[in-house]
Amino acid sequence: MPNQNVSKQRPMAEPTATPRTKKLNKENRGRWLWLCFGLSGVAMLSATAGALLAVSLSSTPLMQSRLSAEDAAIFSNSDLARTNLKLPELTRSVNILIIGTSVLTSDLKEEKVAELGYHAQVNSLDGLADVMLLVRFDPEANKLTVLSIPRDTRTLVEGYGVRKINDANHFGGPALSAKAVNELLGGVRIDRYIRINVQGVEKLVDALGGVKMYVPVDMKYQDDSQRLYIDLKQGEQYLAGKEALQFLRFRYDQLGDIGRIQRQQMMMRSLMDQTLNINTITRLPKILSVVQEFIDTNLTLEEIAALAGFAAQTESSNVQMLMVPGDFSDPKEYEASYWLPNYERLDAMIAEHLDFDLHGRHYNSVDPAYVRVAVQDSTDDLEAVDRLRNNLSEKGYWNVYVSSPWNQPLAVTRIIAQNGDLESAQAIRDALGLGEVRVESTGSLRSDITIQIGRDWLTQQNLTNSNPSVQESSPRDSDYAEDSVPSVSESSPRDSDYAEDSVAPAATNEYLGEPAVTEEYREWSPAEPSVDPYADPYADPSANPYTEPTVPQEEGYWQSPGY
């Protein structure tokens, strides 16, 4: 058999499932491809949603003013807040100018207003400024500072000359107001502004659930031309928005608008202590929706949340409330009524609390002998006043005078840094060995430090003239005995529970009335000033005893319209 050439061929493999496997792999790859596309789509949608959210947060939905490019440049154009995986937070210190307006129908001369028969309040932001505050949020120092600027402060308003600072909002809105404040304070930066109508303040207090306040005196005033009726009784009580507005608008006492500023500071502190907390932040959208028609601001929503969050976490002891120092003008000097700033004291205040030293000076604490100390008694105990003055004299504080009593009974002595001299206030606290230091402008106007005597001083000195209306063991001034004033609880009435004229029920065990004021109490006038251990050694012995400055009473001189 002949040889046959057999080709060498690769043996045939047994049939396998390879074609099926390839098909499945192809399908799996397709599924994974679609899954990747799907996840990418979700990511893109999320990113888009995040971008849209960021755009909405960076907008200014509450801004009603249309600022020109020149006016907008007056305010900072840098971002003030950032948002991570938590609530927005401040990136640096921020200065906010707050302007409150109270506009009547009679003020709208260029507009047609229905004849109502009286001067009604209208929701307008373009009138004279009745309230001006510069608020500094300082995250580095963890401090919040409020500087009240009296509306009658005499300063330069660009383009209109030297006049009252409240004219600036009327002539040029928030931009001109910022320029005027910048001029007054020697160049302090203004980052943002908030304008709010007085009607919005009432809505805001209601939205926050009302406020518990001690009304220092009976407040009663009637102006039929505005249908303005104020009727508040002395004592601690809950104030709904309507009553809170009465408390803030009352200015018919010896200090006029300056007394109103002091009451504004009292209410601001109470609102921050009682209502501003982390729960407030969660309710911000609802609160803003209630007041948005009364507000104009160039703050973004992100910045508002960051500011509110910072304020809610700031300890009460780190909240400082100041006022532009000065004095009432003399009717013989000016035709109009002015608050005349004391620029030397103002510069020192700005350097210490607004971190802006115009002159590059170092403002050190005043020598004890020169510190002007006012004493206000809340205990109705003359011996307590005597002992306090004697104690201070032994420590080198010779410039001490007795001012009008503080009507609210205090458990803890308050040491008020009237002009922001925190170091001197703390030195006096150390000298006395008790008391709570506060930076406020609620004390005697011409003092550097005002001491409001509380019952802790009586306890320390073993004075026996007890006052049952105040509980000695109270940890804070505003905390009273449980059997005398109802405490704030979670079941306290909220804004929806207030009737139009409602006030919380009066305490069953009311405080004593205002202590009797004797001539000795009001005007400390020793027979021989030269040998009086309490007398001011640098004062003129022939000068009249101290009396609080008051609004000049010349007819028509201090009759400013509005608030």
ABEGO torsion letter per residue (X at the ends): XBBBBBBBBBBBBBBBAAAAAAAAAAAAAAAAAAAAAAAAAAAAAAAAAAAAAAAAAABBAABABBBBAAAAAABBABBABBBBABBBBBABBBBBBBBBBBBBAAABAABBBBBAGBBBBBBBAABBBABBBBBBBBAAAGBBBBBBBBAABBBBBBGAEBBBAAAAAAAAEAAAAAAAAAAAAGGBBBABBBBBBAAAAAAAAAAAGEBBBBBABBBBBBBAAAGBBBBBBBEBBBBBAAAAAAAAABABBAAEAAAAAAAAAAAAAAAAAAABBAAAAAAAAAAAAAAAAABBBABBAAAAAAAAAAAAABBAAABBBBBBBEBBBBAAABABBBBBBBAAAAAAAAAAAAGBBAAGBBBBBBBAAABBBBBBBAAGBAAAAAAAAAAAAAAGBABBBBBBBBABBBABBBBBBAAGBAAAAAAAAAAAGBEBBBBBAABBAABABBBBBBAAAAAAAGBABBBAABBAABABAABBBAAABBBBBAABBBAAABBAABBBBBBABBBBBBBBBBAAAABBBBABAAABAABBAABBAABBBBBBBBBBABBGAABBBEX
